[in-house]
Amino acid sequence: MSQAETAGPAGTTGRSPRNPPTGTAGPRPRNPPTGTTGQHPRNPPAATTGQRPRNPLWTLGILRSEITTTLRRHRTYALLAVLAAVPVLIGIAVRIETGGGAGSGGGPDGGGGPAFLTQVTNNGLFLVFAALAATLPVFLPMAVGVIAGDAIAGEASGGTLRYLLVAPAGRTRLLLAKYASVLTFCLVATFVVAASALAVGALLFPVGEVTTISGTRISFGEGLVRAALTAAVVAASLVGFAALGLFVSTLTDSGIGAMAATVGLLITVQILDSIPQLSGIHPYLFPHYWMSFADVLREPVHWEELSKNFQLQGLYAAVFGSAAWARFTAKDIAA
């Protein structure tokens, strides 16, 4: 009998052939087809490894993270502490100067800080308006300039900007979240000043009915509402400057440089606004209508100057917000 006859046909009992026919049991393939059981392929389909869907919840997460990060920094605590100390110093100075006695009475004759200060001894609620008038020209915008100037440039100088952009947030969403965090700081800082002034005023001076700039008297409760509205107007007055600071922050990778440039612009524009020979450009400068918040304390409220202030701040926010977006979306992120 020949060797071929003793081996038998393929598939009969005996020694298994080295290459079994298709369909018989054999070694498991190393890379099974997608969708079959077995080991996961090293390169799954693109549908399973794509970017996280950009839904509203993801956007809210970015916004919450940026606001929390901004408000929890030690620099933010220091700025808020300085702002809260200003009403304390003003209240103590007025208390020492007047010896705690009541003032001359009557309503304030204007919207400036001295006019409000003359009424603090009669009613501690006026310390809120006096503190806002004292901090708005310098302290509040400088604090906002520090936060806005550091928003983008600080991340770049710290080497964290690239890591923020790795997340499926997009540059536009990240920039909007940064701007929203700066606006949140504006609101928080303004109400910190108002709350500190209200506490100090109630502690050192009597409180009661409020005499408006128009000479009429309103209840203490309505006066509190006017004080809260005044703080909101002051916060809204910083919207345009915050957009300007954010734009400056996109121009450099140095956080300190961006903060210094933003504060320098603030000082320069305020100097220009105080020169009478340049009165033609004053209505277009962002701090020109800042003191219009005093019209909230009139009866009835005068909205003409307030509306001009809101329109000017909206214009600055639109122009410099768009400029910041154009710069940031086209910027080569190297850090």
C-alpha positions in Angstrom: 0.0 0.0 0.0 1.3 3.4 -0.9 1.9 6.3 1.5 -0.8 8.3 -0.1 -3.4 5.6 0.6 -2.4 5.2 4.2 -2.6 9.0 4.9 -6.3 9.1 3.8 -8.2 12.1 2.5 -8.1 15.4 4.1 -10.7 15.7 6.9 -10.6 12.0 8.0 -9.2 10.8 11.3 -5.5 11.0 11.6 -2.9 13.7 11.9 -4.5 17.2 11.4 -3.2 19.0 8.3 -1.1 22.1 8.8 -3.5 24.3 6.8 -7.1 23.3 7.7 -9.7 24.1 5.2 -11.7 27.3 5.6 -14.5 27.0 8.2 -12.7 24.6 10.5 -11.4 25.6 13.9 -8.1 27.3 13.9 -6.1 29.8 15.8 -8.0 33.0 16.9 -7.2 36.0 14.7 -5.2 38.7 16.5 -7.4 41.5 15.1 -11.0 40.3 14.8 -13.3 42.4 12.7 -15.0 45.4 14.3 -18.2 44.4 16.0 -17.3 40.7 16.7 -16.5 39.3 20.1 -12.9 39.1 21.2 -10.2 41.5 22.0 -10.9 45.2 21.2 -9.1 46.4 18.2 -6.3 48.9 18.7 -7.9 51.4 16.4 -11.7 51.4 17.1 -14.0 53.1 14.7 -13.9 56.9 14.6 -17.4 57.1 15.9 -16.3 55.7 19.3 -13.2 57.9 19.7 -14.4 61.2 18.3 -14.5 64.4 20.3 -17.0 64.7 23.1 -20.2 66.1 21.8 -20.4 69.9 22.4 -23.7 70.0 24.3 -25.0 72.8 26.6 -24.0 70.8 29.7 -20.4 70.7 28.5 -20.5 74.5 27.9 -21.9 75.1 31.4 -19.1 72.9 32.8 -16.4 75.1 31.1 -18.1 78.2 32.4 -18.4 76.9 35.9 -14.8 75.8 35.9 -13.5 79.2 34.8 -15.6 81.2 37.2 -14.6 78.9 40.1 -10.9 79.1 39.1 -11.1 82.9 38.9 -12.8 83.4 42.2 -10.7 80.9 44.2 -7.3 82.4 43.3 -5.3 84.0 46.1 -4.9 87.1 44.0 -8.7 87.4 43.7 -9.0 87.2 47.5 -6.4 89.9 48.0 -8.2 92.2 45.5 -11.6 91.7 47.2 -10.1 92.3 50.6 -8.6 95.6 49.5 -11.9 96.6 48.0 -13.8 95.7 51.2 -11.4 97.7 53.2 -12.1 101.0 51.4 -15.6 101.5 52.9 -14.2 100.7 56.3 -11.5 103.4 56.0 -14.0 105.9 54.7 -16.5 105.2 57.5 -13.9 105.4 60.2 -12.5 108.7 58.7 -16.0 110.2 58.6 -16.8 109.0 62.1 -13.6 110.5 63.5 -14.0 113.7 61.6 -17.6 114.3 62.7 -17.3 112.8 66.1 -20.3 110.7 65.4 -22.6 113.7 65.3 -25.3 114.2 62.7 -24.6 116.3 59.7 -26.3 119.4 58.4 -29.3 117.5 57.0 -31.0 118.0 53.7 -30.5 116.1 50.6 -27.3 115.9 48.6 -26.9 118.4 45.9 -25.0 116.3 43.4 -23.8 112.9 42.5 -20.1 113.0 43.5 -18.4 111.4 46.4 -18.3 114.6 48.6 -22.0 115.1 48.3 -22.7 111.6 49.4 -20.1 111.9 52.2 -22.0 114.9 53.7 -25.0 112.6 54.2 -23.2 109.6 55.7 -23.5 110.9 59.3 -27.3 111.4 58.8 -27.8 108.0 57.3 -25.3 105.1 57.2 -26.9 103.9 53.9 -25.2 106.7 52.1 -21.9 105.1 52.8 -22.7 102.6 50.1 -23.0 105.4 47.5 -20.0 107.2 48.8 -17.9 104.0 48.7 -18.9 103.2 45.2 -18.2 106.8 44.1 -14.7 106.5 45.7 -13.8 103.1 44.3 -15.2 103.4 40.8 -12.7 105.7 39.3 -9.6 103.8 40.4 -9.9 100.8 42.7 -12.6 98.8 41.0 -11.4 99.2 37.4 -7.8 98.4 38.4 -9.0 95.2 40.0 -10.9 94.3 36.9 -7.9 95.2 34.7 -5.8 92.7 36.7 -8.3 89.9 36.2 -9.1 90.7 32.6 -5.4 91.2 31.6 -4.5 87.8 33.1 -7.4 85.9 31.6 -5.6 84.6 28.4 -2.0 85.9 28.8 -1.7 84.4 32.3 -2.7 80.9 31.0 -0.1 81.3 28.1 2.7 82.4 30.4 1.9 79.5 32.8 1.9 77.0 30.0 -1.7 75.9 30.6 -3.4 77.4 27.6 -2.6 74.5 25.2 -4.0 72.1 27.7 -7.2 74.0 28.0 -7.6 73.9 24.2 -7.0 70.1 24.1 -10.4 69.7 25.7 -13.3 69.8 23.1 -14.2 73.3 24.2 -13.0 75.3 21.1 -11.3 78.7 21.2 -14.6 80.6 20.9 -16.2 78.9 23.9 -13.1 79.2 26.0 -12.9 83.0 25.2 -16.6 83.4 26.1 -16.0 81.5 29.3 -13.1 83.7 30.2 -15.1 86.9 29.5 -18.0 85.6 31.6 -15.6 84.9 34.5 -14.3 88.5 34.3 -17.9 89.9 34.3 -18.7 87.7 37.3 -15.7 89.2 39.1 -17.0 92.7 38.2 -20.4 91.9 39.8 -18.8 90.2 42.9 -16.3 93.0 43.5 -19.0 95.7 43.2 -21.3 93.9 45.7 -18.4 93.3 48.1 -17.9 97.0 48.2 -21.6 97.7 48.7 -22.0 95.0 51.4 -18.9 96.2 53.3 -20.2 99.8 53.1 -23.7 98.8 54.3 -22.3 96.9 57.3 -19.9 99.7 58.3 -22.6 102.4 57.8 -25.1 100.5 59.9 -22.6 100.0 62.6 -21.2 103.5 62.9 -24.1 105.7 61.8 -27.9 105.8 62.2 -30.0 104.4 59.4 -33.6 105.2 58.4 -35.4 107.0 55.6 -33.3 108.2 52.7 -33.3 111.7 51.3 -32.8 111.5 47.5 -30.9 113.9 45.4 -34.2 115.4 44.3 -35.0 116.3 47.9 -37.8 113.7 48.4 -37.7 111.1 51.1 -38.1 107.3 50.5 -38.3 104.5 53.0 -35.2 102.6 54.2 -36.4 99.5 52.3 -36.6 101.4 49.0 -33.3 102.9 49.8 -31.8 99.4 50.0 -33.3 98.6 46.6 -31.7 101.7 45.2 -28.4 100.8 46.7 -28.5 97.3 45.1 -29.5 98.8 41.8 -26.6 101.3 42.1 -24.2 98.4 42.6 -25.6 96.6 39.5 -25.2 99.8 37.4 -21.6 100.2 38.6 -20.9 96.6 37.7 -22.4 97.1 34.2 -20.3 100.2 33.8 -17.2 98.0 33.8 -18.4 95.7 31.0 -16.6 97.7 28.2 -13.4 98.0 30.1 -13.4 94.2 30.8 -13.7 93.5 27.1 -10.8 95.9 26.4 -8.7 94.1 29.0 -9.5 90.7 27.5 -8.4 92.0 24.1 -5.1 93.2 25.5 -4.7 89.7 27.1 -4.8 88.1 23.7 -2.0 90.2 22.3 0.8 88.9 24.5 1.9 85.7 26.3 3.0 87.7 29.4 0.4 87.9 32.1 2.2 90.7 34.0 2.6 92.7 30.7 -1.1 92.3 29.9 -2.2 93.5 33.3 0.2 96.5 33.2 -0.9 97.5 29.8 -4.6 97.3 30.8 -4.1 99.4 33.9 -2.0 101.8 31.8 -4.8 102.2 29.3 -7.2 102.9 32.1 -5.0 105.7 33.5 -4.4 107.2 30.1 -8.1 107.3 29.2 -9.0 108.9 32.5 -6.4 111.6 32.0 -7.9 112.3 28.5 -11.4 112.4 30.0 -10.2 115.1 32.5 -8.7 117.5 29.9 -11.3 120.2 28.9 -9.7 120.8 25.6 -10.5 117.3 24.5 -14.2 117.5 25.4 -15.1 116.5 21.8 -13.9 112.9 22.5 -15.1 112.6 26.0 -18.5 111.0 25.2 -16.7 108.2 23.4 -14.3 107.3 26.3 -15.5 104.3 28.4 -15.2 106.1 31.8 -17.1 109.2 30.8 -20.5 108.2 32.1 -19.3 106.1 35.1 -20.6 108.5 37.7 -24.1 108.5 36.1 -25.0 105.9 38.7 -25.9 108.8 41.0 -29.1 109.3 38.9 -30.4 106.1 40.5 -30.8 108.1 43.7 -33.1 110.7 42.1 -36.8 110.7 42.3 -37.9 109.6 39.7 -34.7 107.9 38.4 -33.1 109.8 35.5 -32.3 107.3 32.8 -30.8 109.6 30.1 -27.2 109.4 31.3 -27.6 105.8 32.4 -28.8 104.7 29.0 -25.8 106.5 27.3 -23.5 104.7 29.7 -25.1 101.3 28.9 -24.9 102.0 25.1 -21.3 103.0 25.3 -20.3 99.9 27.4 -22.2 97.7 24.9 -20.3 99.3 22.0 -16.9 98.7 23.7 -17.9 95.2 24.5 -18.9 94.5 20.9 -15.9 96.1 19.3 -13.1 94.8 21.6 -14.9 91.5 22.2 -14.9 90.9 18.4 -11.3 92.0 18.2 -10.3 89.6 21.0 -12.2 86.7 19.2 -10.5 87.5 15.9 -7.0 87.6 17.5 -7.5 84.6 19.7 -9.0 82.3 17.0 -6.1 83.1 14.7 -3.3 83.1 17.3 -0.6 80.5 17.2 -0.7 78.9 20.7 2.9 78.0 21.6 2.5 77.6 25.4 
